[in-house]
Amino acid sequence: MTDKPAPTDDSVLGGLEPDQVRVRFPPSPTGLLTVGNIRSALFNWAFARHYGGKLVLRIEDTDKSRNTPEALQYTLDSLSWLGLTWDEGPEVGGEFGPYLQSERMDVYADVVAKLLAAGKAYHCYCSQEELDQRREAARTAGQHSGYDGHCRALSPEQVQEYLDEGRRPVVRLRMPDRPITFDDLVRGEITFLPENLGDYVLVRANGYPLYPLVNPVDDALMEISHVLRGEDLLSSTPRQIALYEALAEIGIGSGRTPRFGHLPFVMGEGNKKLSKRDPGAGLGEYMERGFLPEGLLNYLALLGWSIAEDRDVFTMDEMVKAFDIRKVNANAARFDPKKCEAINASHMRMLDAAEFGRRVVPFLAKAGVLPAEPSAEQLELLAAAVPLVQERMNTLSESVDMLSFLFVPDSAFSIDPDSAAKVLTGDAGAVLEATGKALTEVTEWTTEAIEAALRASLIEGLGLKPKNAFGPVRVAISGRRISPPLFESLELIGRERSLHRIEQARAGLAAD
């Protein structure tokens, strides 16, 4: 691998006009999108949008045992939720469809027939046992243990003998006997030697086409110009380049081999590649917790790329404008859940109050705090509460604990047992009694008047420190130790409800 030259636009476009850029995101609809999948989709989307090109969504659904219509819809809905819109593909259409591989089997069969007729591919009749024996012999002799080309030049008599034995052949691509070199947009020039590139299988013995066939065939027919994908697929690239070249020679596709860029691994704890089974790997978790799409995408963009050395928070529009695939770091990127949450929190602060309130409503409704269609009065109360909590929340789901006390009827209101055990102790009864008296005498129910009354009664009158003075009041009012600012909360709840909750908390202490 060599150092990359000073970048120019043509070093990325390779002679294409910017609007000729065509990239693809090819998920397998197995019911789960991981942060690694999303990072790849994001980089392809940003690349296409940067140049004014097109993003193709192509569904790799040939594994019938794992792919379901429900999983496909989940994939489409997830990408739509993220805002990663596609220009061609399911629900959109396009001139190169169909975009589900399960609907392209006739295409693959036709291509394989042409590759065989042109001598670019051949039938291989070797049994698995024979392959294993020859590989073990090669390893013992210190030689390359890949496929040895046994069936490359079978005579008609040998073929007939195999057929008479009932053998069903696979189809292999005839790899060129030369090094394959390409300029990776992330890693620079890479060369693979022919001794490490055996003829590989395109079609199983049962006639089923494999990924190393269908992926390049679809790329060629859909005129994909750039392939940006994970580092784990790097070893398959020289084989796919050989197939692109073979397809070009038999007149399939545009004749142009795509430019490749292999994105760095996303690492989890213990410096291991993040697995879809690891906590924090699946998109569903972030949707459930109330991450903003733009916050999550912002953080995932940082896994290998940055907009500037001294800046971590940016919008997707800013990313599109600045995105340069040549500035992606080839080194593995570590997924940091805390930083992901912090980036999301920054985006929550960036929302205007009305938009923040709108995004909070589904989480409050799901928890039963609000109805699916809140009343005008409830929305007014929520709008008044938003400025009190927006700076204190990292995810939208935290709104349930933060705001539910404002909406729950007094008949259903309860105090968190842990908060009661830690705060409603010692002098709490005296504090609540003094609080009730002080609030009763407040003439104008405003934040300022409430604060003045409680400070005079609890801090000056009882000689308490603010923590000991206001902690019991906070728990009595909100049911929790952590809540929006106390005095503002009292104003929002109103005099009658505030006094009722103070008295209920006192009664609970007396009963104990």
ChimeraX attribute file (.defattr): number of C-alpha atoms within 10 A of each C-alpha:
attribute: neighborCount
match mode: 1-to-1
recipient: residues
	/A:1	11
	/A:2	10
	/A:3	8
	/A:4	15
	/A:5	8
	/A:6	7
	/A:7	12
	/A:8	10
	/A:9	12
	/A:10	11
	/A:11	15
	/A:12	21
	/A:13	16
	/A:14	13
	/A:15	10
	/A:16	12
	/A:17	12
	/A:18	17
	/A:19	13
	/A:20	17
	/A:21	22
	/A:22	24
	/A:23	27
	/A:24	28
	/A:25	24
	/A:26	20
	/A:27	19
	/A:28	21
	/A:29	23
	/A:30	20
	/A:31	16
	/A:32	19
	/A:33	21
	/A:34	18
	/A:35	23
	/A:36	26
	/A:37	19
	/A:38	23
	/A:39	24
	/A:40	22
	/A:41	25
	/A:42	24
	/A:43	27
	/A:44	25
	/A:45	24
	/A:46	26
	/A:47	26
	/A:48	26
	/A:49	20
	/A:50	19
	/A:51	18
	/A:52	16
	/A:53	19
	/A:54	22
	/A:55	25
	/A:56	27
	/A:57	24
	/A:58	24
	/A:59	22
	/A:60	21
	/A:61	22
	/A:62	21
	/A:63	13
	/A:64	9
	/A:65	8
	/A:66	12
	/A:67	16
	/A:68	15
	/A:69	12
	/A:70	12
	/A:71	17
	/A:72	21
	/A:73	14
	/A:74	18
	/A:75	20
	/A:76	20
	/A:77	12
	/A:78	19
	/A:79	18
	/A:80	13
	/A:81	14
	/A:82	18
	/A:83	15
	/A:84	18
	/A:85	17
	/A:86	23
	/A:87	18
	/A:88	20
	/A:89	21
	/A:90	19
	/A:91	11
	/A:92	12
	/A:93	15
	/A:94	14
	/A:95	9
	/A:96	13
	/A:97	17
	/A:98	16
	/A:99	25
	/A:100	18
	/A:101	21
	/A:102	14
	/A:103	12
	/A:104	15
	/A:105	15
	/A:106	10
	/A:107	14
	/A:108	20
	/A:109	16
	/A:110	10
	/A:111	18
	/A:112	24
	/A:113	12
	/A:114	17
	/A:115	22
	/A:116	16
	/A:117	12
	/A:118	13
	/A:119	12
	/A:120	21
	/A:121	24
	/A:122	25
	/A:123	20
	/A:124	24
	/A:125	21
	/A:126	16
	/A:127	12
	/A:128	8
	/A:129	9
	/A:130	11
	/A:131	16
	/A:132	14
	/A:133	10
	/A:134	16
	/A:135	18
	/A:136	14
	/A:137	14
	/A:138	16
	/A:139	12
	/A:140	11
	/A:141	10
	/A:142	9
	/A:143	12
	/A:144	16
	/A:145	19
	/A:146	17
	/A:147	20
	/A:148	15
	/A:149	14
	/A:150	12
	/A:151	16
	/A:152	16
	/A:153	12
	/A:154	14
	/A:155	10
	/A:156	9
	/A:157	9
	/A:158	13
	/A:159	18
	/A:160	13
	/A:161	12
	/A:162	16
	/A:163	13
	/A:164	9
	/A:165	9
	/A:166	10
	/A:167	16
	/A:168	16
	/A:169	20
	/A:170	21
	/A:171	22
	/A:172	26
	/A:173	28
	/A:174	22
	/A:175	21
	/A:176	17
	/A:177	11
	/A:178	11
	/A:179	13
	/A:180	17
	/A:181	14
	/A:182	15
	/A:183	18
	/A:184	20
	/A:185	25
	/A:186	21
	/A:187	22
	/A:188	16
	/A:189	14
	/A:190	14
	/A:191	13
	/A:192	16
	/A:193	12
	/A:194	15
	/A:195	15
	/A:196	12
	/A:197	21
	/A:198	20
	/A:199	22
	/A:200	19
	/A:201	22
	/A:202	23
	/A:203	23
	/A:204	14
	/A:205	16
	/A:206	9
	/A:207	13
	/A:208	13
	/A:209	20
	/A:210	14
	/A:211	13
	/A:212	18
	/A:213	22
	/A:214	22
	/A:215	15
	/A:216	22
	/A:217	22
	/A:218	20
	/A:219	23
	/A:220	23
	/A:221	16
	/A:222	21
	/A:223	20
	/A:224	24
	/A:225	23
	/A:226	23
	/A:227	20
	/A:228	23
	/A:229	23
	/A:230	17
	/A:231	18
	/A:232	11
	/A:233	10
	/A:234	15
	/A:235	11
	/A:236	11
	/A:237	17
	/A:238	21
	/A:239	22
	/A:240	19
	/A:241	20
	/A:242	19
	/A:243	26
	/A:244	23
	/A:245	18
	/A:246	22
	/A:247	25
	/A:248	16
	/A:249	14
	/A:250	15
	/A:251	11
	/A:252	16
	/A:253	19
	/A:254	16
	/A:255	17
	/A:256	14
	/A:257	23
	/A:258	20
	/A:259	20
	/A:260	21
	/A:261	24
	/A:262	22
	/A:263	30
	/A:264	24
	/A:265	21
	/A:266	24
	/A:267	18
	/A:268	19
	/A:269	12
	/A:270	8
	/A:271	12
	/A:272	11
	/A:273	17
	/A:274	21
	/A:275	16
	/A:276	16
	/A:277	9
	/A:278	12
	/A:279	12
	/A:280	18
	/A:281	22
	/A:282	19
	/A:283	20
	/A:284	17
	/A:285	13
	/A:286	17
	/A:287	18
	/A:288	12
	/A:289	14
	/A:290	20
	/A:291	24
	/A:292	22
	/A:293	19
	/A:294	19
	/A:295	24
	/A:296	22
	/A:297	25
	/A:298	24
	/A:299	24
	/A:300	23
	/A:301	23
	/A:302	19
	/A:303	23
	/A:304	21
	/A:305	21
	/A:306	22
	/A:307	19
	/A:308	10
	/A:309	6
	/A:310	7
	/A:311	8
	/A:312	14
	/A:313	20
	/A:314	20
	/A:315	13
	/A:316	18
	/A:317	12
	/A:318	12
	/A:319	20
	/A:320	20
	/A:321	14
	/A:322	15
	/A:323	23
	/A:324	20
	/A:325	20
	/A:326	21
	/A:327	14
	/A:328	22
	/A:329	17
	/A:330	19
	/A:331	15
	/A:332	16
	/A:333	20
	/A:334	20
	/A:335	24
	/A:336	14
	/A:337	14
	/A:338	9
	/A:339	11
	/A:340	19
	/A:341	18
	/A:342	17
	/A:343	24
	/A:344	27
	/A:345	21
	/A:346	17
	/A:347	22
	/A:348	25
	/A:349	15
	/A:350	14
	/A:351	13
	/A:352	12
	/A:353	16
	/A:354	12
	/A:355	12
	/A:356	18
	/A:357	21
	/A:358	12
	/A:359	15
	/A:360	19
	/A:361	23
	/A:362	19
	/A:363	20
	/A:364	23
	/A:365	15
	/A:366	13
	/A:367	15
	/A:368	14
	/A:369	22
	/A:370	20
	/A:371	14
	/A:372	13
	/A:373	11
	/A:374	15
	/A:375	11
	/A:376	9
	/A:377	9
	/A:378	15
	/A:379	16
	/A:380	11
	/A:381	15
	/A:382	21
	/A:383	17
	/A:384	15
	/A:385	21
	/A:386	19
	/A:387	16
	/A:388	18
	/A:389	15
	/A:390	22
	/A:391	14
	/A:392	17
	/A:393	18
	/A:394	23
	/A:395	23
	/A:396	25
	/A:397	21
	/A:398	17
	/A:399	23
	/A:400	19
	/A:401	16
	/A:402	19
	/A:403	21
	/A:404	18
	/A:405	22
	/A:406	22
	/A:407	16
	/A:408	14
	/A:409	12
	/A:410	14
	/A:411	6
	/A:412	7
	/A:413	17
	/A:414	19
	/A:415	17
	/A:416	14
	/A:417	12
	/A:418	12
	/A:419	18
	/A:420	18
	/A:421	9
	/A:422	13
	/A:423	22
	/A:424	23
	/A:425	11
	/A:426	10
	/A:427	13
	/A:428	21
	/A:429	19
	/A:430	15
	/A:431	24
	/A:432	26
	/A:433	14
	/A:434	17
	/A:435	23
	/A:436	20
	/A:437	14
	/A:438	18
	/A:439	22
	/A:440	14
	/A:441	11
	/A:442	16
	/A:443	9
	/A:444	10
	/A:445	15
	/A:446	17
	/A:447	16
	/A:448	12
	/A:449	15
	/A:450	22
	/A:451	18
	/A:452	14
	/A:453	18
	/A:454	24
	/A:455	20
	/A:456	13
	/A:457	20
	/A:458	22
	/A:459	17
	/A:460	11
	/A:461	11
	/A:462	14
	/A:463	13
	/A:464	16
	/A:465	12
	/A:466	11
	/A:467	10
	/A:468	17
	/A:469	23
	/A:470	23
	/A:471	20
	/A:472	28
	/A:473	28
	/A:474	23
	/A:475	25
	/A:476	29
	/A:477	27
	/A:478	27
	/A:479	24
	/A:480	23
	/A:481	20
	/A:482	15
	/A:483	19
	/A:484	21
	/A:485	13
	/A:486	21
	/A:487	19
	/A:488	17
	/A:489	22
	/A:490	25
	/A:491	17
	/A:492	19
	/A:493	17
	/A:494	13
	/A:495	17
	/A:496	10
	/A:497	16
	/A:498	23
	/A:499	21
	/A:500	15
	/A:501	23
	/A:502	24
	/A:503	17
	/A:504	18
	/A:505	26
	/A:506	21
	/A:507	12
	/A:508	12
	/A:509	15
	/A:510	9
	/A:511	7
	/A:512	6
